[in-house]
């Protein structure tokens, strides 16, 4: 199994049953718009074309839709029909994914990792308020996001730029994080960048704003 995002190149190998010559066009099933790659052979039994994934391409298991062109066999006869007897799906699952992941649908906030007292449950994609509580080290746990295994997370009272958040120190593969309030009079933000298996990264997401509740 392989995952490919926009800009990645996939080598498509075609094997013929006899030596052929000509220009070959390979059409791939890549979502709403099929993409093509081409190559030329001269009395050869195989050829390779490079398909570069572009924005908007998608496939759960990349497959060849058709192989066409002006192709002749060793006798000079025109080959009118080329149908793969063994397609890409039969050899390897190639997943084309160019969609950036979105924020988790649900975020639960607890007073501690023991999860014995929940402060609040929010939906980061729609929630716009400020969570107020007395926990100095709130514990955050979020739902799985399809295809996402890496989370770059930081809890801070300052804004953070993308390159700073994409730091190995901020990388998490578990879906939980413990914050730490250092200044009680400040508003803190839980920042996140999500990265899926294909390598697509989200923009910087502010999952929640958090502040120590006044007495």
C-alpha positions in Angstrom: 0.0 0.0 0.0 1.3 3.5 -0.8 -0.1 7.0 -0.2 0.5 9.8 -2.7 -0.3 13.6 -2.4 -0.1 16.4 -5.0 3.4 16.6 -6.5 4.3 13.0 -5.9 5.2 10.9 -9.0 4.0 7.3 -9.7 5.8 5.2 -12.3 3.2 3.3 -14.4 4.8 0.2 -16.0 3.0 -1.4 -19.0 4.0 -4.9 -20.3 3.0 -6.0 -23.8 2.6 -9.6 -24.9 4.9 -9.0 -27.9 7.3 -6.2 -29.1 5.4 -3.1 -30.2 6.2 0.4 -31.5 4.4 3.7 -31.2 3.1 6.4 -28.9 1.2 5.1 -25.9 -1.3 7.0 -23.8 -2.3 5.6 -20.4 -5.6 6.9 -18.8 -5.9 6.6 -15.1 -9.0 6.7 -12.9 -8.2 9.7 -10.7 -11.6 11.0 -9.5 -13.9 13.4 -11.3 -11.3 14.1 -14.0 -9.2 11.2 -15.4 -5.5 11.9 -15.9 -3.1 10.6 -18.5 0.6 9.9 -18.9 2.4 8.9 -22.2 5.5 7.1 -23.4 7.0 6.0 -26.7 8.3 2.5 -27.5 10.3 1.1 -30.4 10.0 -2.7 -30.8 9.8 -3.2 -27.0 7.7 -5.4 -24.8 7.4 -2.8 -22.0 7.3 0.9 -21.3 7.0 3.3 -18.4 5.2 6.6 -18.0 5.3 9.0 -15.0 2.0 10.2 -13.5 2.5 13.2 -11.3 -0.4 13.7 -8.8 -2.2 17.0 -9.1 -4.5 18.9 -6.8 -8.0 17.4 -6.9 -6.9 13.9 -7.9 -8.3 11.2 -5.7 -8.4 7.4 -5.7 -8.8 4.8 -3.0 -7.0 2.2 -5.3 -5.5 3.7 -8.4 -6.3 1.8 -11.6 -5.7 2.1 -15.4 -8.9 2.9 -17.3 -7.5 2.5 -20.8 -4.3 2.2 -22.9 -4.5 3.8 -26.3 -2.3 5.1 -29.1 -1.0 4.5 -32.5 0.8 1.2 -31.9 2.0 -1.5 -34.3 3.3 -5.0 -33.6 6.5 -6.5 -35.0 4.8 -7.2 -38.3 3.8 -3.6 -38.7 0.1 -4.3 -38.1 -1.9 -1.8 -36.2 -2.9 -2.9 -32.7 -6.5 -1.8 -32.4 -7.3 -2.9 -28.8 -5.1 -2.9 -25.7 -6.9 -4.1 -22.6 -4.8 -4.8 -19.5 -5.2 -8.4 -18.4 -3.7 -7.5 -15.0 -4.4 -4.0 -13.8 -2.7 -1.9 -11.1 -5.2 -3.0 -8.4 -4.1 -6.5 -8.8 -0.5 -5.6 -7.9 -0.6 -2.9 -5.2 -3.0 -0.5 -3.5 -2.0 3.0 -4.6 -4.0 5.6 -2.7 -4.1 9.1 -4.2 -5.1 11.7 -1.6 -4.7 15.5 -2.2 -7.2 16.7 0.4 -6.0 18.5 3.5 -7.3 17.0 6.7 -9.8 18.9 8.9 -9.9 19.5 12.6 -11.3 16.8 14.9 -15.0 16.9 15.2 -15.0 16.5 19.0 -12.6 17.7 21.7 -13.1 16.7 25.4 -11.4 18.7 28.1 -10.7 17.2 31.5 -9.1 18.4 34.8 -6.5 15.6 34.6 -5.3 12.6 32.5 -7.4 10.3 34.8 -10.5 11.8 33.0 -12.5 11.6 36.2 -13.9 15.1 35.8 -14.8 16.5 32.4 -14.7 20.3 32.1 -16.4 20.5 28.7 -17.0 18.8 25.4 -16.8 21.1 22.3 -16.9 20.8 18.5 -13.8 22.7 17.3 -15.1 23.2 13.8 -18.0 25.3 15.1 -17.3 26.3 18.7 -16.3 29.9 19.0 -16.5 30.6 22.8 -13.9 30.6 25.5 -13.7 27.7 27.9 -13.2 28.8 31.5 -12.2 26.5 34.3 -9.9 26.4 37.4 -7.7 23.5 36.1 -4.1 24.8 35.7 -3.2 21.7 33.6 -6.2 20.9 31.5 -6.1 17.6 29.7 -7.3 17.5 26.1 -8.5 14.4 24.2 -9.9 14.4 20.7 -11.6 12.0 18.3 -9.9 10.2 15.5 -9.7 11.9 12.1 -9.9 9.5 9.1 -6.4 8.9 7.6 -4.6 11.1 10.2 -1.9 9.6 12.4 0.2 12.7 13.2 -0.7 15.8 15.2 1.5 18.8 15.8 0.1 20.4 19.0 1.0 23.3 21.2 -0.8 25.0 24.1 0.3 28.6 24.4 -0.9 32.1 25.3 0.9 33.5 22.2 0.2 33.2 18.5 2.3 30.7 16.7 3.3 30.5 13.0 3.0 27.3 10.9 6.8 26.6 10.7 7.2 26.9 14.5 4.3 24.5 15.1 5.7 22.0 12.6 8.5 21.1 15.1 9.3 17.5 16.2 8.9 18.7 19.8 5.2 19.3 19.1 4.6 16.1 17.3 2.0 13.7 18.8 0.8 10.3 17.5 -1.6 9.8 20.5 -4.9 11.7 20.5 -4.4 13.5 23.8 -2.3 16.4 25.2 -1.8 18.0 28.6 -1.7 21.8 28.8 0.1 23.9 31.4 -1.1 27.4 32.6 1.9 29.5 33.5 0.1 32.9 33.7 -3.4 32.8 35.2 -4.5 36.1 33.8 -3.8 35.1 30.1 -6.0 33.4 27.5 -4.4 30.2 26.2 -4.9 28.6 22.8 -4.7 24.9 21.8 -3.1 24.9 18.3 -3.0 22.0 16.0 -1.7 20.9 12.5 -3.0 17.5 11.3 -1.0 15.4 8.9 -2.5 12.4 7.1 -0.9 9.3 5.7 -0.3 10.8 2.3 1.6 13.7 3.9 -1.1 16.4 3.4 -1.0 18.9 6.3 -3.8 21.1 7.5 -3.5 24.8 8.1 -2.9 25.9 11.7 -6.1 25.1 13.6 -7.1 26.8 16.9 -9.1 24.0 18.6 -10.1 26.0 21.7 -9.4 29.1 23.7 -9.0 28.4 27.4 -8.8 30.7 30.4 -8.6 30.3 34.2 -12.0 31.0 35.7 -12.2 33.9 38.0 -13.1 33.2 41.6 
